[in-house]
């Protein structure tokens, strides 16, 4: 779900918006985790992992839950 949210927030899929008048705390929390690239030392293959970069991440989790619910109810197009 975090990967789907990442794609949505970067314009790849359904439109994902955050109102402009949200609090600074909200903005801080929705950017509390980052998708990082790691290289496997044995195989050299790159993998992606989500890394928590700020302590408060509750609102990021809420956005992930919104994506999960939307996926469960089939609200996103397959295209």
N, C-alpha and C positions, 0 to 999 in steps of 0.2 A: 504494500500500500504506500510505503514511503517513496518507492521508485515511481509509482503512478503520480503521486502528489508532485514529485520533482518535475516530471514531464509536464504536468498541467501548469505548474507555476512558471515554466519556461516556454509557454505558448505552444506546446505540442499536444494537442487534443482539445477537449472542450474548454470554453473560456473559464478561467479561474480568476476571480477578482477579490481584492481586499479593499474595503471602503477607505477613502483618503483620510477620514476623520477618526481613525482608530487611535488608541492611546500609544505613546512611546513604549510602554510595557508590553503591549500586544505585539507591536512590530519586533521588539527584541526577542520575545518568546517564539514567534513563528520562524525566526532564523536561528534557533538554538541548537539545531543539528545540521551537520553538513555531510554530503556524500563525498567520500574520499576514495582515491585509487590506491590500491596496495599491490605490490608485486610479490608473488609466491617465490621464496628463495630457492626452492627445489626445482620448480617447473618453469619459472620465469613468466607465468601467466598472470595477467592483471585481473584483479577482482575489485569490486566496489563494496564498501562497508559504510554504514551510517555511524558517525562519530558525534557524540554530544559535546558541544563547544561552549555551552552556557548551562549553568545549574538549573535555572527555571525553564522548563520546556513543556509545561502543561498545555499551553495553547497550541504548540506544534502538534502535540499528541491529539488534541481535539480536531485539528485539520485532517490528520491521518484517519481518525475515526469517521469523519465526514466522507472521505474517499471510500473507506471500507463499506459504509452504508450504501453509498451510491453504486458501488460495484455489486453488492448483494441484490439490490433492487433493479439492476440493469439500466441505470440512468445514463451510462456512457455508451456512445456508438462504438461498434466494432471497428469502424474505419479509422 
